[in-house]
Amino acid sequence: MIAADETFLGSYPFAPHHSSAPGFRMHYVDEGAGPVVLCLHGEPTWGYLFRDLIRRLSTDHRVVVPDHMGFGKSETPSTRSYRLQDHVDNLEALVLDLDLTDITLVMHDFGGPVGMGLAARHPDRIARVVAVNAPTPFGQEDLGAVLAANAAESPWFRWIARAHADGTLEQVLGALDFTILSTLALNGFEDPRIISPTWIEAYGSAFRTPDECVGAIGWARGFATGAHTFETPTAQARARLADTPALAIWGTADRTLAAAHFLPLFRAAFPRGLITELPGVGHYSHEDAPETIAALIRQFLAGTAADVLRGWSGAA
């Protein structure tokens, strides 16, 4: 766990907040005031991924950025499991503790399934959805086939399956403090200019010991063993979300989550949603194109502000 007051040479200068509502000490950033933007990270990142977005959006929004259990500045309890449904439970507890409403979800990587799980349980709290290289599972009939097809092509998911089969998954992911750069590179970022000692320290220091890596291990193992359970929305929740303003931003150089598989999944959940593809941008799109992504999200927020009040009128 990263120390609460660690700023990584000022690159993450945001005041720490904690909630015990999920049953462990869950860290979150809470910056600015106004409509809520809830940013959800994935594997093996943490809130640091959204540092640029926090600065740009907190001028006129309340930006809340939790670290999932086992990641970033949140605790990594040894007695808990780290399945998708556990992360949804934790997020739900935090959202209810803070009583967040009219939420714009901004999701990346496994933040997508976690955020969509929250949306399935509390569709009335969701005002907008932004998926940035993030799957949007929401009861689609072909979800299993999409996940299987992507896993067969993705170097990351193929490695997970192989490492689980040969018994090396825990050993390799248990050393993420040393292997964080190669792990991030396998999943995909395209701009090596972002790499610095501070950047590597920020992403690696959550994983100093094997015990601190159980969150990252648990997420990967869950795919290898089929332990993750995707939330099943009600028909009412599906109808409600179908009319919710939604935007997908996809770096098409993503080697982990292919646009060809996941953008149709987004379209099925949000038939009037907007899609922007970013050629040359990888899986960690917030690192490759922070200014572009922030501008697209800000434009989307501004363009849908009135629509949220009177009903979404976006076009594909």
C-alpha positions as CSV (number, residue, x, y, z in Angstrom):
1,M,0.0,0.0,0.0
2,I,1.3,3.4,-0.9
3,A,1.5,5.9,1.9
4,A,-1.4,8.2,2.1
5,D,0.7,11.4,1.9
6,E,2.9,10.2,-1.0
7,T,2.7,12.6,-3.9
8,F,5.5,11.2,-6.2
9,L,7.4,14.5,-6.5
10,G,4.2,16.5,-6.7
11,S,2.8,14.5,-9.7
12,Y,-0.2,13.3,-7.5
13,P,-0.7,16.2,-5.1
14,F,-4.3,15.4,-4.1
15,A,-5.4,15.1,-0.4
16,P,-6.1,11.6,0.7
17,H,-9.5,10.5,1.9
18,H,-10.6,7.1,3.3
19,S,-13.8,5.2,3.8
20,S,-14.2,2.1,6.0
21,A,-17.7,1.4,4.6
22,P,-16.4,-1.4,2.3
23,G,-14.9,-3.3,5.3
24,F,-11.3,-2.2,4.8
25,R,-9.5,1.2,4.5
26,M,-10.4,2.3,1.0
27,H,-8.6,5.3,-0.3
28,Y,-10.1,7.9,-2.7
29,V,-9.4,11.3,-4.1
30,D,-12.2,13.9,-3.8
31,E,-11.3,17.1,-5.6
32,G,-13.4,20.0,-6.8
33,A,-17.2,20.7,-6.5
34,G,-20.1,20.3,-8.9
35,P,-21.5,17.3,-10.8
36,V,-19.8,14.1,-9.8
37,V,-17.3,12.4,-12.0
38,L,-16.3,8.9,-10.6
39,C,-13.1,7.5,-12.2
40,L,-12.5,3.8,-11.9
41,H,-9.1,2.3,-12.7
42,G,-8.1,-1.2,-13.7
43,E,-5.2,-3.7,-13.6
44,P,-2.4,-3.1,-12.4
45,T,-2.9,0.7,-12.1
46,W,-4.5,2.9,-9.5
47,G,-5.9,6.5,-9.2
48,Y,-2.5,7.8,-10.5
49,L,-3.7,7.0,-14.0
50,F,-6.3,9.8,-13.8
51,R,-3.9,12.5,-12.4
52,D,-4.2,14.7,-15.4
53,L,-8.0,14.2,-15.7
54,I,-8.4,15.2,-12.0
55,R,-6.6,18.4,-12.5
56,R,-8.5,19.3,-15.7
57,L,-12.1,18.4,-14.5
58,S,-12.0,19.4,-10.8
59,T,-12.2,23.1,-11.8
60,D,-15.9,22.6,-12.2
61,H,-16.7,19.1,-11.2
62,R,-16.4,16.9,-8.1
63,V,-13.9,14.3,-9.2
64,V,-13.9,11.1,-7.0
65,V,-11.2,8.6,-7.7
66,P,-11.1,5.4,-5.5
67,D,-8.3,2.9,-5.4
68,H,-9.8,-0.6,-5.6
69,M,-9.0,-3.0,-2.8
70,G,-5.4,-4.2,-3.2
71,F,-4.4,-1.3,-5.4
72,G,-2.8,2.1,-4.9
73,K,-3.3,3.7,-1.4
74,S,-6.1,1.3,-0.4
75,E,-5.5,-1.6,1.9
76,T,-4.8,-5.1,0.7
77,P,-6.6,-7.3,3.3
78,S,-5.4,-10.9,3.3
79,T,-8.8,-12.3,4.4
80,R,-10.7,-10.9,1.4
81,S,-11.2,-12.3,-2.1
82,Y,-10.5,-10.2,-5.1
83,R,-13.2,-11.2,-7.6
84,L,-15.2,-8.8,-9.8
85,Q,-18.2,-9.1,-7.6
86,D,-16.1,-8.1,-4.5
87,H,-14.9,-5.0,-6.2
88,V,-18.5,-4.1,-7.2
89,D,-19.6,-4.6,-3.5
90,N,-16.7,-2.3,-2.4
91,L,-17.6,0.4,-4.9
92,E,-21.3,0.2,-4.0
93,A,-20.4,0.6,-0.3
94,L,-18.3,3.7,-1.1
95,V,-20.9,5.3,-3.3
96,L,-23.6,4.8,-0.7
97,D,-21.3,6.0,2.1
98,L,-20.6,9.3,0.2
99,D,-24.2,9.3,-1.2
100,L,-23.0,10.0,-4.7
101,T,-25.8,10.8,-7.2
102,D,-26.0,12.0,-10.8
103,I,-22.7,10.2,-11.4
104,T,-20.7,10.4,-14.6
105,L,-18.7,7.1,-14.7
106,V,-15.3,7.3,-16.3
107,M,-14.0,3.8,-16.5
108,H,-10.8,2.1,-17.7
109,D,-9.9,-1.6,-18.0
110,F,-11.6,-3.6,-15.3
111,G,-13.1,-0.4,-14.0
112,G,-15.6,-1.0,-16.8
113,P,-17.1,-4.2,-15.4
114,V,-16.9,-2.8,-11.9
115,G,-18.7,0.5,-12.9
116,M,-21.3,-1.4,-15.0
117,G,-21.9,-3.6,-11.9
118,L,-22.7,-0.4,-9.9
119,A,-24.9,0.8,-12.7
120,A,-26.8,-2.5,-12.7
121,R,-27.5,-2.1,-9.0
122,H,-28.1,1.6,-9.0
123,P,-29.1,2.8,-12.4
124,D,-30.9,5.8,-10.9
125,R,-27.5,7.2,-9.6
126,I,-25.9,7.2,-13.1
127,A,-26.1,10.3,-15.3
128,R,-23.5,9.4,-17.9
129,V,-21.1,6.7,-18.8
130,V,-17.6,7.2,-20.3
131,A,-15.7,4.0,-21.2
132,V,-12.0,4.6,-22.0
133,N,-10.6,1.3,-23.2
134,A,-13.1,-0.3,-20.8
135,P,-15.5,-3.2,-21.4
136,T,-19.1,-2.4,-20.7
137,P,-20.8,-5.8,-19.9
138,F,-24.5,-5.2,-19.2
139,G,-26.3,-8.4,-19.9
140,Q,-25.5,-8.7,-23.6
141,E,-26.3,-12.2,-24.9
142,D,-22.9,-12.6,-26.6
143,L,-20.8,-11.4,-23.7
144,G,-19.2,-14.8,-23.1
145,A,-18.3,-15.2,-26.7
146,V,-16.8,-11.7,-26.9
147,L,-14.7,-12.3,-23.8
148,A,-13.5,-15.7,-25.2
149,A,-12.6,-14.3,-28.6
150,N,-10.7,-11.4,-27.1
151,A,-8.8,-13.7,-24.6
152,A,-7.7,-15.9,-27.5
153,E,-6.1,-12.9,-29.2
154,S,-4.8,-10.9,-26.3
155,P,-1.1,-11.4,-25.3
156,W,-2.1,-10.5,-21.7
157,F,-4.9,-13.0,-21.4
158,R,-3.0,-15.7,-23.2
159,W,-0.2,-15.2,-20.7
160,I,-2.6,-15.4,-17.7
161,A,-3.9,-18.7,-19.0
162,R,-0.5,-20.1,-19.6
163,A,1.0,-18.9,-16.3
164,H,-2.0,-20.3,-14.3
165,A,-1.6,-23.6,-16.0
166,D,2.1,-23.9,-15.3
167,G,1.8,-22.5,-11.8
168,T,3.8,-19.3,-12.3
169,L,1.0,-16.7,-12.1
170,E,1.5,-16.0,-8.4
171,Q,5.3,-16.0,-8.7
172,V,5.4,-13.5,-11.6
173,L,2.6,-11.1,-10.4
174,G,4.0,-11.4,-6.9
175,A,7.0,-9.4,-8.1
176,L,5.2,-6.5,-9.7
177,D,7.4,-4.0,-8.0
178,F,10.2,-5.3,-10.3
179,T,8.1,-6.2,-13.3
180,I,5.7,-3.3,-13.4
181,L,7.2,-1.7,-16.6
182,S,7.1,-5.0,-18.6
183,T,3.6,-5.7,-17.4
184,L,2.3,-2.3,-18.4
185,A,4.2,-2.6,-21.7
186,L,2.6,-6.1,-22.4
187,N,-0.9,-4.6,-22.0
188,G,0.1,-1.6,-24.1
189,F,1.2,2.0,-23.9
190,E,2.7,3.6,-27.0
191,D,4.5,6.7,-25.8
192,P,7.8,5.8,-24.1
193,R,8.4,9.4,-23.3
194,I,6.1,9.1,-20.3
195,I,8.5,6.7,-18.6
196,S,10.6,8.2,-15.8
197,P,11.9,6.9,-12.5
198,T,9.0,8.7,-10.7
199,W,6.5,7.2,-13.1
200,I,7.8,3.7,-12.5
201,E,7.9,4.3,-8.8
202,A,4.3,5.5,-8.8
203,Y,3.0,2.4,-10.5
204,G,5.4,-0.1,-8.8
205,S,5.4,1.0,-5.2
206,A,1.9,-0.5,-4.4
207,F,3.4,-3.9,-4.9
208,R,6.5,-4.0,-2.7
209,T,5.9,-7.6,-1.4
210,P,4.0,-10.6,-2.6
211,D,1.4,-10.0,0.1
212,E,0.8,-6.6,-1.5
213,C,0.3,-8.1,-4.9
214,V,-2.7,-10.3,-4.0
215,G,-5.2,-7.8,-5.6
216,A,-3.4,-7.9,-8.9
217,I,-3.0,-11.7,-8.6
218,G,-6.7,-12.2,-7.7
219,W,-7.9,-10.2,-10.7
220,A,-5.8,-12.2,-13.1
221,R,-6.5,-15.6,-11.4
222,G,-10.3,-14.8,-11.5
223,F,-10.1,-14.9,-15.3
224,A,-8.1,-18.1,-15.4
225,T,-10.5,-19.9,-13.1
226,G,-13.8,-18.3,-14.1
227,A,-14.3,-16.8,-10.7
228,H,-15.5,-13.4,-11.8
229,T,-19.3,-12.9,-12.0
230,F,-20.6,-10.1,-14.1
231,E,-23.6,-8.3,-12.6
232,T,-26.9,-9.1,-14.4
233,P,-29.0,-6.0,-14.8
234,T,-32.8,-6.0,-14.7
235,A,-34.8,-5.2,-17.8
236,Q,-35.6,-1.8,-16.2
237,A,-31.9,-1.1,-15.6
238,R,-31.0,-2.0,-19.2
239,A,-33.7,0.3,-20.5
240,R,-32.6,3.1,-18.2
241,L,-28.9,2.8,-19.2
242,A,-29.8,2.5,-22.9
243,D,-31.2,6.1,-22.6
244,T,-28.2,7.3,-20.6
245,P,-25.7,9.6,-22.4
246,A,-22.6,7.4,-23.1
247,L,-19.2,7.9,-24.8
248,A,-16.6,5.3,-25.7
249,I,-13.0,6.4,-26.3
250,W,-10.8,3.7,-27.6
251,G,-7.1,3.7,-28.2
252,T,-7.0,1.3,-31.1
253,A,-3.4,0.2,-30.5
254,D,-4.7,-1.6,-27.4
255,R,-3.2,-5.1,-27.3
256,T,-5.3,-6.2,-24.3
257,L,-8.9,-5.2,-25.1
258,A,-9.5,-5.1,-28.9
259,A,-11.8,-2.4,-30.2
260,A,-13.2,-4.9,-32.7
261,H,-14.6,-6.9,-29.8
262,F,-15.6,-4.4,-27.2
263,L,-17.0,-1.5,-29.2
264,P,-19.9,-3.6,-30.4
265,L,-20.5,-4.6,-26.8
266,F,-20.7,-0.9,-26.0
267,R,-23.0,-0.3,-28.9
268,A,-25.3,-3.0,-27.6
269,A,-25.6,-1.5,-24.2
270,F,-25.8,2.1,-25.4
271,P,-27.4,2.1,-28.9
272,R,-27.2,5.9,-29.1
273,G,-23.8,6.2,-27.5
274,L,-21.0,8.1,-29.1
275,I,-17.7,6.4,-30.1
276,T,-14.3,8.0,-30.8
277,E,-11.3,5.9,-31.8
278,L,-7.8,7.1,-31.3
279,P,-5.3,5.5,-33.7
280,G,-1.8,5.0,-32.3
281,V,-3.1,5.1,-28.7
282,G,-2.6,2.0,-26.6
283,H,-4.4,0.3,-23.7
284,Y,-3.3,2.8,-21.1
285,S,-4.8,5.6,-23.2
286,H,-4.8,8.1,-20.3
287,E,-1.0,7.9,-20.4
288,D,-0.7,8.0,-24.2
289,A,-3.2,10.8,-24.9
290,P,-4.1,12.6,-21.7
291,E,-4.9,16.0,-23.3
292,T,-7.0,14.5,-26.0
293,I,-9.0,12.3,-23.6
294,A,-9.6,15.1,-21.2
295,A,-10.8,17.4,-24.0
296,L,-13.2,14.7,-25.3
297,I,-14.6,14.1,-21.9
298,R,-15.0,17.8,-21.1
299,Q,-16.8,18.3,-24.5
300,F,-19.1,15.3,-23.8
301,L,-19.9,16.6,-20.3
302,A,-20.7,20.1,-21.7
303,G,-22.7,18.8,-24.6
304,T,-24.9,16.5,-22.6
305,A,-25.5,18.7,-19.5
306,A,-28.9,19.9,-20.7
307,D,-29.7,16.4,-22.1
308,V,-29.3,14.8,-18.8
309,L,-32.1,17.0,-17.5
310,R,-34.5,16.6,-20.4
311,G,-33.6,13.2,-21.8
312,W,-30.7,12.1,-23.9
313,S,-30.9,13.2,-27.5
314,G,-27.5,12.1,-28.7
315,A,-26.9,10.4,-32.0
316,A,-24.6,7.6,-33.0
